[in-house]
Amino acid sequence: MSQRVRLPRGFKDRLDLSRHATPRPLRKTPIHNWFLFPHSYSHVLVESLLDDWGLNAGARIYDPFVGAGTTLLAAKARGISAIGADISPLSVFVTNAKVAPYQVEKLSLTWGKIQRAIDRLALPRQIERSGFLEKAFEMETHRHLERIRRAIVQEADPVAQQFFLLALLRILPHYSRALPDGGWFRWRRVRAIAETTSARFGQTVRKMLADLQPANGDRKGGDWRAYQHDARYRLKGHGQFDALITSPPYPNRHDYTRIFTTELLFLFLDDDELKQLRYRNLRSHVEARAVRPANGWKPPGAVLRVLDELSDVHDKRVPRMICGYFEDMYQTFAACRQMVKPGGHMAFVVGNVQHAGVHVPVDEILAKVGERAGLKWKETWLIRLRGNSAQQMGRYGRQASRESVVIFERE
């Protein structure tokens, strides 16, 4: 794919950051690689924004779509306090597990207690589990996994529980018949033996402990924490921040409540709670619903043109999703405006999408939506060009879509 493209007014070519618009660099980065989300960015992108804005220790950052905690962890590495929020309990848990103030010696002692508890505890005879988990895990496998969970809860304090429960979540894909595949998952046969769960869990814990060793203690004087919260509302009790760095879901129909169904049902939610979370999500997928009317919202002309082009699309949920997405982002911008100090910068990593061959310039539209919410659009960085899906390519040919950082200033 050619990297030479004409850019709209106010766009800057930052394709030097292309590799860091994906989670690939995080796969070999300690602590970041404890848990990854698709469509996330790397810590280097966060560092580039911090450098561009001249932010150092003493500043405070906000991330209202905290995902797997990349922004908070990158800020922590520089001694910059950062608070995150997310509507998903999985995101909040993963982030807090990554930024928690661990004491390695204490964790190692707790690890010994957990190992002995796993050996001592009998396998649970009965487990209350959803229909999905019944299909995802063989009963014997689930019994072994549940024994590990009970040992962690029994032997670890609340901070240490985050560490060890995250290690447990990390091994679930090895035993689950449900394998995430794009915006959904596919079912597969699993050959992993139930009795290997303890050994695999132990291997994961030891790798995570090794990641903490070079840190030699935790940074002092900062605040790094995530809260379960809807980005369309102001997060109260934390004052205003110097800057905001985040990445809202792309309106590409990918539903993270489905991609991470196994993890959410295993540790956080029941079937009904999962369904309600799906409905309350930002309207980036077709099952999400409106949570409240947006006062003052009026779609920009670019949104109306996209909706007109989508008028003949077979799935009528797609135009509703597109319209709802930008309305939700208008509410998000309005809430974020209250969270950032005057003069503060705000960066939103977003991706353009295509539906039924119709191109949706998300980055250009969001610049206009942000201005309608009272923000000053400064510039947009083009950081990556990606191809359309195989299905779209087969029907409509190869078309590049931008991934961009839309940057605002809080006046």
Stockholm file with secondary structure:
# STOCKHOLM 1.0

chainA/1-411         MSQRVRLPRGFKDRLDLSRHATPRPLRKTPIHNWFLFPHSYSHVLVESLLDDWGLNAGARIYDPFVGAGTTLLAAKARGISAIGADISPLSVFVTNAKVAPYQVEKLSLTWGKIQRAIDRLALPRQIERSGFLEKAFEMETHRHLERIRRAIVQEADPVAQQFFLLALLRILPHYSRALPDGGWFRWRRVRAIAETTSARFGQTVRKMLADLQPANGDRKGGDWRAYQHDARYRLKGHGQFDALITSPPYPNRHDYTRIFTTELLFLFLDDDELKQLRYRNLRSHVEARAVRPANGWKPPGAVLRVLDELSDVHDKRVPRMICGYFEDMYQTFAACRQMVKPGGHMAFVVGNVQHAGVHVPVDEILAKVGERAGLKWKETWLIRLRGNSAQQMGRYGRQASRESVVIFERE
#=GR chainA/1-411 SS CCCCCCCCTTEEECGGGGGGGSSGGGGGSTTGGGSCCTTCCCHHHHHHHHHHHTCCTTCEEEESSCTTSHHHHHHHHTTCEEEEEESCHHHHHHHHHHHSCCCHHHHHHHHHHHHHHHHHSCCCSCCCCCHHHHHHSCHHHHHHHHHHHHHHHHHSCHHHHHHHHHHHHHHHHHHCSEEEETTEEEECCCCCCGGGHHHHHHHHHHHHHHHHGGGCSCCSSCCEEEEECCTTSCCTTSCCEEEEEECCCCSSSCCHHHHTHHHHHHHTCCHHHHHHHHHHSCSSSTTCCCCSCCTTCCCCHHHHHHHHHTTTCSCTHHHHHHHHHHHHHHHHHHHHHHHEEEEEEEEEEEECEEETTEEECHHHHHHHHHHHTTCEEEEEEEEEEECCCHHHHHHHCCCCEEEEEEEEECC
#=GC SS_cons         CCCCCCCCTTEEECGGGGGGGSSGGGGGSTTGGGSCCTTCCCHHHHHHHHHHHTCCTTCEEEESSCTTSHHHHHHHHTTCEEEEEESCHHHHHHHHHHHSCCCHHHHHHHHHHHHHHHHHSCCCSCCCCCHHHHHHSCHHHHHHHHHHHHHHHHHSCHHHHHHHHHHHHHHHHHHCSEEEETTEEEECCCCCCGGGHHHHHHHHHHHHHHHHGGGCSCCSSCCEEEEECCTTSCCTTSCCEEEEEECCCCSSSCCHHHHTHHHHHHHTCCHHHHHHHHHHSCSSSTTCCCCSCCTTCCCCHHHHHHHHHTTTCSCTHHHHHHHHHHHHHHHHHHHHHHHEEEEEEEEEEEECEEETTEEECHHHHHHHHHHHTTCEEEEEEEEEEECCCHHHHHHHCCCCEEEEEEEEECC
//
